[in-house]
Amino acid sequence: MSSPTSNAPAGDRIAKVLSRAGVASRREAERMIEAGRVAVNGNQITSPALNVTQKDRITVDGQDIAAPEPPRLWLFHKPTGLVSTDHDEKGRDTIYSVLPDDLPRVMSVGRLDLNSEGLLLLTNDGGVKRKLELPSTGWLRRYRVRVNGRPTDDQLEPLRKGIAVDGENFQPMSVTLDRQQGANAWLTIGLREGRNREIRRAMADVDLSVNRLIRISYGPFQLGDLKSGEVEEVRRKLVRDQLGLELEDPSGTAQKKPKNVARKRKPGPGHPRQKPTSKPPSRKQR
């Protein structure tokens, strides 16, 4: 008896291959295929329901696509005033307007809203993006949050237990009151889900107004001392180890280093972006 997968077509879906080659996202690639812009072995295709292998020649608008890059991951310190999408219907500036021109085509892992800043992960691989965003991954995201008011532990306790806002249930958050600074207070907040404007909405529900929000970590990846607007690639060995990926280049080095991407000297032991830590971030990061 044949195995359940013995009749499965060889290779990968054409849209996935186009995405890995940096042509477009999978959805965009599917639209390009339906528009008749893609050909396989000289034959125009109009359906993405096709598997291809390395032996197939794929062209887009008559041009051969590039060889796929291995999965890569970057840390980006997103400034305020930028949206995290490719295009904005309101014409606002996006993160892509400030990223280095020679950075490969990248996608953001999750989002930070217009008025939020801090760590945003970028990847060239749709599979990595989906894996990092899966609720089952459950990686802790930590934020430094400044609120207007004088919060008390009693006021913050509902957030630690989990609340419902506008009929939407929010999981319990870790909330630490760090210090009072005049009319404002600084909090450190940790959560394991990425609902839209979750922290701002939760704070408003306990009568606190957020006037600054900085993401300082996403799972084992730390903002550290990365300056606003800077980009830094995560060593491939760390990407492989943290995500359980098999990489073609196991050396841990970056195959291609964009000229304008901020590069640091190799950090010593215990550097926050090279060694996962469960310890709360330093208050010096305020």
N, C-alpha and C positions, 0 to 999 in steps of 0.2 A: 504494500500500500504506500502511495506517495505521501510525503509530508504535506501539511497544510500550506506551506509556503513554496512548494516545488514548482507551482505554476505561476508564481508571481513574476512579472516582467523584470528583467535585469535593469540595473542603473537607478537613476533618480528622476523625479518629475522635472520636466523642462523648466518650470518656473523656479524651482529650488536651485537648479544649476545656474540660471541667469542671476538669481539673487547672490549666490556664492561668488559669482564672477564680478560682482559689483555693478551690474547693469541697472538693477532696480530692485525694489522690494518685491516679494512674491505677488502681491496683489497688482502692483504696477506692471510686473512682467506678464501676468495673465491678460491684462488689458492690451499690452503690446502685441501679444500673440493673437488675440481676437481681432486686432486691427490689421493683421497680416504683415507685421513688420519682422517676423522671425521666420527663419528657414532652417531646416535640418537636412544636411547632406544635399543641399541644393533645392529641396522641396519646401515651398511655403506651407506653413501650418497655421491653423486658425483655432485650434483647440488645445488647452493646456493639459489634456488627459493623455500625456505621452511621456514615456520614460526614455531617457537617453543615457549613453555611457561615454567613457573617454574616447571611444573610437569614432563617435559621431562628430561631424563638423557642424557647428552652430553659428549662424550669422544673425545680426540685428541690423536692419537697414543696409544689408549687403556687406557689413563689416564683421570679421571674425571676433568672437568674444575673447576676453582675456582668460588665462588659466585661473582657476579659483584659488583664492588665498586661504590659508588656514585660519581658523577662528582667532580673532584678536579682540582685545578689550582695552578701553581707555578710561581714565578718570578725567572728568571735566568739571571745573569750578564754575558753575553757571552764575552769571550776574543777574541781578534783578532787571526787569524791563524786557525780558525776552521770553517768547513762548517756545515750547519744546517740540512743536510739530514741524513737518516739512514746509507747510504753507499755512498761512493764517487768513481766514476769510475777511478779517477786519483790517488786513494790511499791516499788522504789527510786525516788528522785527522778530526773527526766529534765531535760535541758537546757531543755525547754519550760516547766518550772516557774519558770524564772528569766528567760526572755526577756521583753522589754517586751510589755505587753498589746496595744498598738496596732501591733506589727510584723505585716505581712501573714503569711499562712500560709507557712511555709518548711520546707524539707527540708535535712538535713545532707548535706554531700558527704563520703562515707566516715564513719568513726567514730573517736573516741578512747575507749579503755576507761575504766572507772569510776575508776581510780586515775591516769589520765593527764590532763594539762592542756595548755593552750596553744591554738594556732590551729585553729579549726574553721570551715570555710566553710559558709555557709548560702545557699540560693537559693530563689526562688519558682517556678522553672521546672524541670520534670523533664528536659527535653532538656539543659539546662546541667549538671544533676547527673550525668547519664549520660556526657556528654562529658568532664567533669572526672575521672570515676572510671575511664574506659577505660584498660586497660593500655597501649594503643597511644599514649596521650597521653604517658606516661612522664615526667611532671613530677617533679622532685626534691623530696622532702620532707626537711626538716632538723629535727633534734631535739637538745636539750640533755639529756644523760642523766647522772644521778648513780648510780654503782654502789658497792657496798660491796666493798672490797678494794684491792689495789695492782696494777692491770693493767699488763702489759708489752706492748711491740709484738709480741713473739713470741706472746703469748697472744691478741692481737687479730687477728693476721694471717689466721687461717682465715675470719674474718668478711669480710675484704677480698677473699678469693678465692671466697667462696660456700660455704655449708655445707648439709647436709641435717639436719633436725631431725624426729624421729619419722616418717621416710620422706617428708618434704616438703622440696623443694629451695628454698633461699633464694638470691636473686640476690646478687652481691657488693655490699657496703655500703662507703661511704667512712667511715672511723673515724679520728678524731683524738683523741689523749690530750691534754687541755688542761692539767689540773693535778691534783695530789694535795692533798686537804684533810682532814687527819687520817686517819681510817679509810676515808674515801670518796674517789672520784676522779670528776672531771667529764670527760665525753666529748662531742664533737660527732659526730653520726651522720647520714648521708644515705642515703636509699634511694629507689627508684623503683617500688616495689610496696607494696600495702597489705594484707598478710596479717594475719590475726588475731593480735594480741599478738606480732608478729614480732620486735621488738627485745628484749622480755623473754625470749622463748623462745631467741633466738640467744645472748643474754648468759648465760643459764643453762647453755647447752651448752658454754660455755668457762669455767664455774665462777665466774660473776660474777652478783651479785644486784642488780637495779635497784630503787632506793628513791625515785627521782624521775624523771619523764619529761615533758619540755615540748616540744611541737611549736612551732617558731619560724618555719617557712615551708612553703608549699605552692606549688610552682612559683614564679611571680613575686609571689605574695601573701605579705606579711610580717606577723608579729605586731607587730613594732616595740614601741612603748611603750603599746600597748593594755592596760589594766588588767584583772585577773581579773573576769569577769562582764560586761565591756563589749562592746557591739556597735557596729560602724561600717560604713556602707554604702560599697562600692567605687564610685567614679565610673563612670557608665555608659559613658563613652568608653573607659575602661580595660578594662571588661568586653568591649566590642565589639572593641577592638583585640586583646586577648589570646585571645579565643575565636572571632574571625572571625564575629561575629554582625551581622546587619542590624537595627538598632533603630529603632523608630518615632520615638523622641526622640533625635536625634543630637547634642544640645547638650552631652551629658556631665553634665547635672544630674540630680538625683533628682526624679522626678515627685511623689513623696510622701515626706515626711520624718516618720517616727513621732516623737512628742514625746519619748519616753523613750529613744530611741536616741542613744548618744553621738555627737556630731558635733564634728569638729575644724575649726579654721580651715584655709583652704587652705594646705597645706604648700609650702615652698619647693622649689627644684630639688634633686633627689637624695633626696627623702623616700622611705623604704623601701617604703611601701605604694603609691606612685604611680609608681615607676620600677623596672622589673624589674632585678634584679642577680644576677650569678652569683657574687659574692664571698661568702665565708663570713661568717656573722653575727658581730657584735661580741661579744667575751667579756664586755662590760659587761652583757649580757643574762642573766648568771648569776643 
